[in-house]
């Protein structure tokens, strides 16, 4: 009977010892070797398996153990030990009678596992000995970067560039992770972590989607949106329908949001008349607000409309520059 060598690969992002039943059967039925001590070697040894550490000559050690016992298991390190796998595979390709080689996954990354890596990397960057620039930041100094990254993600969406969107969302995530890591340094009673951010989000999503998590009837999209708003109002004590609107957003979208909120509750508050204003800035502001109100009545997003017209104008400017070679850049 041909000896069997199992290369056991596990996820470094899961607790050591959280293995499949097939993996446990493998480590309990044959000698187990590894390149270094780790949480995994200690967990397997604690479960009663014989685990040896081989600093050099791992290929020959595996072949010798498999020949003596009919099989052997190699506990791969966090990076998968590809060099050993390649060396062992070439050896067995030349001498196939020595043993059969099997790759076994004892555990694998769950969805979102790389988020754990991102948290770990950010922790190192923002800890003593990490990146001085990141350690020197505050929520306030980072505020502009958060807006900038969101705008760049918006640009990628507008351009239908999904590859760029993937990268830009990573930059947005970086801002979230950095803010959360800095919040760990706040005074006791004020500090919070990225897990608090995620936990708050999970709780909110479960509460506001009872048609998914609590067996409530789904209804139409409009009914789901109305239910979301009802639950949101019950969660937050607010004195005005306008509470919660992001006041730092661009003025055009801010005007549209305020008009929309007022319209939802049936408040017919007419915008100020431009001709009744006493100074040019106020008259222009009232005129722009009236334009936003007209756009809302027509079902047009004024922010998107102005963006579209502005980008078209920018292209016209570039065309004029190309037609005038001597024009200074």
C-alpha positions as CSV (number, residue, x, y, z in Angstrom):
1,X,0.0,0.0,0.0
2,X,1.4,3.4,-1.0
3,X,2.2,5.8,1.8
4,X,0.1,9.0,1.9
5,X,1.5,12.5,2.6
6,X,-1.1,15.2,3.5
7,X,-0.3,18.8,3.1
8,X,-2.8,20.4,5.5
9,X,-3.5,24.0,4.8
10,X,-5.5,26.1,7.3
11,X,-6.7,29.7,7.5
12,X,-4.5,31.8,9.8
13,X,-7.5,34.1,10.3
14,X,-9.5,31.5,12.2
15,X,-8.8,30.2,15.7
16,X,-6.2,27.4,15.8
17,X,-7.7,24.0,16.1
18,X,-10.9,24.9,14.3
19,X,-10.5,22.1,11.7
20,X,-12.8,19.9,9.6
21,X,-13.5,16.4,10.8
22,X,-11.4,15.1,7.9
23,X,-8.4,17.2,9.0
24,X,-8.7,15.9,12.6
25,X,-8.9,12.3,11.3
26,X,-5.7,12.9,9.3
27,X,-3.7,14.4,12.2
28,X,-4.7,11.6,14.5
29,X,-3.9,8.8,12.1
30,X,-0.3,9.7,11.2
31,X,2.8,11.6,12.4
32,X,2.4,15.3,12.1
33,X,5.3,17.6,11.1
34,X,5.5,21.4,10.9
35,X,8.2,24.0,10.1
36,X,7.8,25.9,13.3
37,X,5.9,26.0,16.5
38,X,2.6,27.9,16.3
39,X,-0.8,28.1,17.8
40,X,-1.9,25.4,15.4
41,X,0.9,23.0,16.4
42,X,0.0,23.5,20.1
43,X,-3.7,23.0,19.4
44,X,-3.1,19.8,17.5
45,X,-0.6,18.5,20.1
46,X,-3.1,19.3,22.9
47,X,-5.7,17.2,21.1
48,X,-3.4,14.2,21.4
49,X,-1.6,14.1,18.1
50,X,2.2,13.6,17.8
51,X,3.6,16.8,16.3
52,X,7.3,17.3,15.4
53,X,9.0,20.5,14.3
54,X,11.4,20.2,11.3
55,X,13.7,23.2,10.8
56,X,15.5,21.8,7.7
57,X,15.1,18.9,5.3
58,X,11.3,18.9,5.5
59,X,10.8,16.9,2.3
60,X,13.0,14.0,3.4
61,X,11.6,14.1,6.9
62,X,8.1,13.7,5.4
63,X,9.2,10.9,3.1
64,X,10.9,9.1,6.0
65,X,7.8,9.4,8.3
66,X,5.5,8.3,5.6
67,X,7.7,5.3,4.8
68,X,7.9,4.3,8.5
69,X,4.2,4.8,9.4
70,X,2.3,4.5,6.1
71,X,1.6,8.2,6.1
72,X,2.5,11.7,7.4
73,X,0.8,15.1,7.7
74,X,2.5,18.5,7.2
75,X,0.9,21.4,9.0
76,X,1.5,24.3,6.5
77,X,2.4,27.7,7.8
78,X,0.3,30.8,7.3
79,X,1.6,31.4,3.8
80,X,0.9,27.8,2.7
81,X,4.5,26.6,2.4
82,X,4.4,26.6,-1.4
83,X,8.2,26.0,-1.7
84,X,7.9,22.7,0.2
85,X,4.8,21.7,-1.8
86,X,6.7,22.3,-5.0
87,X,9.8,20.5,-3.9
88,X,7.9,17.5,-2.6
89,X,5.7,17.4,-5.8
90,X,8.8,17.3,-8.0
91,X,10.4,14.6,-5.9
92,X,7.3,12.4,-6.1
93,X,7.0,13.1,-9.8
94,X,10.4,11.6,-10.3
95,X,9.8,8.7,-7.8
96,X,6.0,8.2,-7.7
97,X,6.3,5.0,-5.7
98,X,7.5,6.8,-2.6
99,X,4.2,8.2,-1.6
100,X,0.9,9.8,-2.7
101,X,0.6,13.5,-2.1
102,X,-2.7,15.0,-1.1
103,X,-3.6,18.7,-0.5
104,X,-6.2,19.1,2.2
105,X,-7.9,22.2,3.5
106,X,-8.5,21.9,7.2
107,X,-10.1,25.3,7.3
108,X,-10.6,28.2,4.9
109,X,-11.2,31.9,5.0
110,X,-14.8,33.0,5.6
111,X,-16.2,35.9,3.5
112,X,-14.7,39.1,4.8
113,X,-11.5,37.5,6.1
114,X,-9.2,40.0,4.5
115,X,-11.0,42.7,6.6
116,X,-9.2,41.2,9.6
117,X,-5.9,41.7,7.8
118,X,-6.8,45.3,7.1
119,X,-7.6,45.9,10.8
120,X,-4.3,44.2,11.7
121,X,-2.3,46.3,9.3
122,X,-4.0,49.5,10.4
123,X,-3.3,48.7,14.1
124,X,0.4,48.3,13.3
125,X,0.5,51.5,11.3
126,X,-1.2,53.5,14.1
127,X,0.6,51.9,17.0
128,X,4.0,53.0,18.5
129,X,6.7,52.2,16.0
130,X,4.3,52.5,13.1
131,X,3.6,55.4,10.7
132,X,4.2,58.8,12.5
133,X,1.9,60.6,10.1
134,X,-1.1,58.3,10.9
135,X,-0.4,58.5,14.6
136,X,-0.4,62.3,14.4
137,X,-3.9,62.5,12.9
138,X,-7.2,63.3,14.5
139,X,-10.7,62.9,13.4
140,X,-10.8,66.6,12.5
141,X,-7.6,66.5,10.4
142,X,-8.8,63.5,8.5
143,X,-12.3,64.9,7.7
144,X,-11.3,66.3,4.4
145,X,-9.6,63.1,3.3
146,X,-12.8,61.2,4.0
147,X,-14.8,63.5,1.8
148,X,-12.1,63.4,-0.9
149,X,-12.1,59.6,-1.0
150,X,-15.9,59.4,-1.2
151,X,-15.9,61.9,-4.1
152,X,-13.3,59.7,-5.9
153,X,-15.5,56.7,-5.4
154,X,-18.4,58.7,-6.7
155,X,-16.4,59.6,-9.8
156,X,-15.6,55.9,-10.4
157,X,-19.3,55.1,-10.2
158,X,-20.2,57.9,-12.6
159,X,-17.6,56.6,-15.0
160,X,-18.9,53.0,-14.8
161,X,-15.3,52.0,-13.9
162,X,-15.8,49.1,-11.5
163,X,-12.1,48.4,-11.2
164,X,-11.5,52.0,-10.1
165,X,-14.5,51.7,-7.8
166,X,-12.9,48.7,-6.1
167,X,-9.8,50.6,-5.4
168,X,-11.5,53.8,-4.3
169,X,-13.8,51.9,-1.9
170,X,-10.6,50.5,-0.4
171,X,-9.4,54.1,0.2
172,X,-12.8,54.8,1.9
173,X,-12.3,51.7,4.0
174,X,-8.8,52.9,5.0
175,X,-10.4,56.1,6.4
176,X,-13.0,54.1,8.4
177,X,-10.3,51.9,9.8
178,X,-8.0,54.8,10.7
179,X,-10.8,56.8,12.4
180,X,-11.7,53.7,14.4
181,X,-8.1,53.0,15.4
182,X,-7.6,56.6,16.5
183,X,-10.8,56.4,18.5
184,X,-9.2,53.6,20.6
185,X,-6.9,56.3,22.1
186,X,-9.8,58.6,23.3
187,X,-10.2,59.0,27.0
188,X,-11.8,56.2,29.0
189,X,-15.6,56.2,28.5
190,X,-15.3,57.9,25.1
191,X,-13.2,55.4,23.2
192,X,-14.5,52.8,20.8
193,X,-13.1,50.3,18.3
194,X,-13.8,49.1,14.7
195,X,-15.8,46.2,16.3
196,X,-18.1,48.8,17.9
197,X,-18.5,50.4,14.4
198,X,-19.4,47.0,12.8
199,X,-21.6,46.0,15.8
200,X,-23.6,49.2,15.6
201,X,-24.0,48.7,11.8
202,X,-25.1,45.0,12.2
203,X,-27.7,45.9,14.9
204,X,-29.1,48.7,12.8
205,X,-29.4,46.6,9.7
206,X,-31.2,43.9,11.6
207,X,-33.6,46.3,13.3
208,X,-34.4,48.2,10.1
209,X,-35.0,45.1,7.9
210,X,-37.6,43.1,9.8
211,X,-38.9,41.7,6.5
212,X,-35.5,39.9,6.3
213,X,-34.7,39.0,9.9
214,X,-38.0,38.9,11.8
215,X,-40.4,37.3,9.4
216,X,-42.3,40.5,8.7
217,X,-44.1,40.8,5.3
218,X,-41.8,42.4,2.7
219,X,-44.4,44.4,0.8
220,X,-43.4,46.7,-2.1
221,X,-40.2,48.7,-2.3
222,X,-42.2,51.8,-1.3
223,X,-43.6,50.0,1.8
224,X,-40.1,48.8,2.8
225,X,-38.7,52.4,2.5
226,X,-41.6,53.7,4.5
227,X,-41.0,51.1,7.2
228,X,-37.3,51.9,7.3
229,X,-38.2,55.6,7.9
230,X,-40.7,54.7,10.6
231,X,-38.2,52.5,12.5
232,X,-35.5,55.2,12.1
233,X,-37.8,57.8,13.6
234,X,-38.6,55.5,16.5
235,X,-34.9,54.9,17.2
236,X,-33.9,58.6,17.2
237,X,-35.4,61.3,19.3
238,X,-35.6,64.3,16.9
239,X,-37.3,67.7,17.2
240,X,-37.5,68.3,13.5
241,X,-37.9,66.4,10.2
242,X,-34.7,68.1,9.2
243,X,-32.6,66.6,12.0
244,X,-30.0,64.2,10.8
245,X,-29.4,65.9,7.5
246,X,-25.6,66.3,6.7
247,X,-25.3,70.1,6.7
248,X,-21.7,69.9,5.3
249,X,-22.8,68.4,2.0
250,X,-22.7,70.6,-1.1
251,X,-25.3,73.4,-1.0
252,X,-27.2,72.2,-4.0
253,X,-27.7,68.7,-2.7
254,X,-28.4,70.1,0.8
255,X,-31.2,72.3,-0.6
256,X,-32.7,69.3,-2.4
257,X,-32.6,67.1,0.8
258,X,-34.3,69.8,2.9
259,X,-37.0,70.3,0.3
260,X,-37.5,66.5,0.1
261,X,-37.8,66.1,3.9
262,X,-40.3,69.0,4.1
263,X,-42.3,67.5,1.3
264,X,-42.4,64.0,2.9
265,X,-44.4,65.4,5.9
266,X,-46.6,67.7,3.7
267,X,-45.1,71.0,4.9
268,X,-45.8,73.5,2.1
269,X,-43.3,76.1,3.0
270,X,-42.6,78.2,-0.1
271,X,-39.0,79.2,-0.9
272,X,-38.1,82.9,-0.4
273,X,-38.7,85.1,-3.5
274,X,-35.5,86.4,-5.1
275,X,-36.9,89.8,-5.7
276,X,-37.7,90.3,-2.0
277,X,-34.1,89.9,-1.0
278,X,-32.1,92.9,-0.1
279,X,-28.6,92.0,-1.4
280,X,-27.2,90.3,-4.5
281,X,-26.0,87.2,-2.7
282,X,-29.3,86.6,-1.0
283,X,-31.2,87.2,-4.3
284,X,-28.9,84.7,-6.1
285,X,-29.3,82.2,-3.3
286,X,-33.1,82.5,-3.4
287,X,-33.1,82.1,-7.2
288,X,-30.9,78.9,-6.9
289,X,-33.2,77.5,-4.2
290,X,-36.2,78.1,-6.5
291,X,-34.4,76.3,-9.3
292,X,-33.8,73.3,-6.9
293,X,-37.5,73.3,-5.9
294,X,-38.5,73.3,-9.6
295,X,-36.1,70.4,-10.3
296,X,-37.6,68.4,-7.4
297,X,-41.1,69.0,-8.8
298,X,-39.8,67.7,-12.2
299,X,-38.2,64.6,-10.7
300,X,-34.7,65.8,-11.6
301,X,-31.6,65.6,-9.3
302,X,-30.3,69.1,-9.4
303,X,-26.8,68.0,-8.2
304,X,-26.5,65.5,-11.1
305,X,-27.9,68.0,-13.6
306,X,-25.4,70.7,-12.6
307,X,-22.6,68.2,-12.6
308,X,-23.5,67.0,-16.1
309,X,-23.7,70.5,-17.4
310,X,-20.4,71.5,-15.7
311,X,-18.5,68.5,-17.0
312,X,-19.8,69.2,-20.5
313,X,-18.6,72.8,-20.1
314,X,-15.2,71.5,-18.9
315,X,-14.9,69.4,-22.1
316,X,-15.7,72.5,-24.2
317,X,-12.9,74.4,-22.4
318,X,-10.4,71.6,-23.2
319,X,-11.5,71.6,-26.8
320,X,-10.9,75.3,-27.0
321,X,-7.5,74.8,-25.5
322,X,-6.6,72.2,-28.1
323,X,-7.8,74.5,-30.8
324,X,-5.4,77.3,-29.5
325,X,-2.0,75.6,-29.3
326,X,-0.3,78.8,-28.0
327,X,-2.7,79.2,-25.2
328,X,-0.8,79.0,-21.8
329,X,-1.7,76.0,-19.7
